[in-house]
């Protein structure tokens, strides 16, 4: 529903986020926040890089 309001689809999101949404593991508030962060040019640029996990 959040994606529909934003005029977006799962195809326009990163694959891991789209898969988590389809599986029902992501709340609408998280998706809303992601879409808000994506509006920032700097954050949009940073989000294009894969996540680094350090243990």
Protein Blocks (a to p, Z undefined) as FASTA:
>chain_A
ZZmmnopafklpcfklmmmmmnopacfklmmmmmmmmmpmklmmmmmpccdddZZ
